[in-house]
């Protein structure tokens, strides 16, 4: 079953107060099999300081999320689950997180991932000894990494 391109922008900082706004993108005629969701980071320390943090030498080491930003990211996870579809996820569908290496983006992706795991608990109990076997059987990576590229330089 081919899916059209679905690109939705979520703003973690606004997720608690506003519905996500689908971006306007032209429909592609090729059969596509994935949907993509962009999530803006939650409130960061640079937001609170009134600083524009775009220098990679600074943004990759400083200006992480505030406690409010972490809560915003967790709330955005609920919206993301609703957009992706609980049935899709319950039937073994996967969500892959790709993040900028800026601290605020990595922390947002980690909060999203952690919240989605906590929200999407389908078993009454899971035992550590069975987790690797369950992950292997489902095709899931037993060691998920929000930054699948070990090379932090996107332009080698």
N, C-alpha and C positions, 0 to 999 in steps of 0.2 A: 504494500500500500504506500504510494508516494505521498509525501506531505509537501505542501507549498512552503516557501520560506516564511517563517514567522519570526519576526524580530521585535522584541518587546523590551523597552527600557524601563527598568525599575530604579527608583532613587531610594536607597535605603533610608536616607534621612527623612523622606516624605512618605514612606510606606505606611506609617501609622496613621496618616491623616488624609491621604489621597489615593485614589485608585490608580493603578499603573496606566500609563499612556502609551498605547501602541505607536511605534514610529511609523511614519509614512515611507514605505519603500516600494519600488516597482515590483510587481510579481514577476518571477522568473518562469519561463516556460519549461525548463528542464525538470525532470522528476527529481525532487530533493527528498532526502530521508531524515533530515534533522531539523530541529527548531533551535533557535539561538535566543538567549535572553541576556541582556546587558544589565548589570546591576552597578549603580554608582555606589561608591563607598559611603559608609556612615559618617557621622560627624567626627572630624579629626581634630587633633590638638592645633594644627595649623589653622583650621576654621575658627577656632576659639581665639587664636592669637591674631587673626586678621592677616595672616601671611599666605601668600600664594606659593605653595611648595611644589615647584615643577623641576627643580634641579635634581637629577638622579643621584648625585653624590650626597644630597641631603635627604630626599624623599625615600630612599631605600634604607636609611638608617634612623630617621627621626620622623616625627609627626604621625604617630599611630592613632588609633581610635580612642575617643574619650569613652567613659562608661556609657554615656547616652548613645554614642555611635555603635557600641556593641549591642545594646538593646535594639537599636534601629535595624541592625543587620539581622538579628534573630527574628524580628517581626517581618522583615522582608522575606525570610525563608518561608513563612506561612503563605505569603502571597505567591512566591515562586512555586510552591507545592500545588497551590490551586491552579496556577497557569499551566504547569506541566501535566497535572492530573494525577490524583491519588491512584486511580485504577492502573494507569501506565506504570507508575512506580511499584505498585503492589504486584504487578504481573512480571516484574523483573526488569523493567525499563531502567536505564541508567542516566544519571546526570553527571556531566563532567565539568569541573570548575577549571577555568583558565584565568589566571590573574596576572596583573602587572606585578613587578617586583617592589613597588612602593609599599611601605609598611602599612599604610591605611588600606590599600587594596588587598594585600595578603591577609590582614586581620579580618577584613570584611568577608572574604572568601572562606576563611576558616570558621568564622561565626555562622555563616550560612550553612556550611557543610555540617558542622556540629549540631546546629538546630534542626536541620533536616533529618539527621540520624535520630535525634531524640524524638522528633515529631512522628517519624515513620517507623514506629516500633510495631511490628506485626506478630511477634512471638511473645508468649507470656513470659518465657524465660530463655535466656541464651547462656550457654556454658562456654567458657573460654576454650576448652579442649575441642569444642565442636565448631568454633568460628572459622578456622582455616578450611575445614572440610566444607562448610556451608558456602564460604566465599568461592572456593574452587568449583563447587557444583553449580553455582549460579553464574560463573564466569566473571565474578567481580574480582577486582584487585584487592587482596587481603591487606595491602599496604598503600592505601590511597595517598596521593600527593597532590595538593592543589597546584603545584608548579611542575608539570610533567617534563619540562625542558630543563635538564641539568645545567645547561649553559645559560647563565643569566644575561648574556649579551644577545639580544634578539637579532642583531645584524652581524653574524660572524664574518 
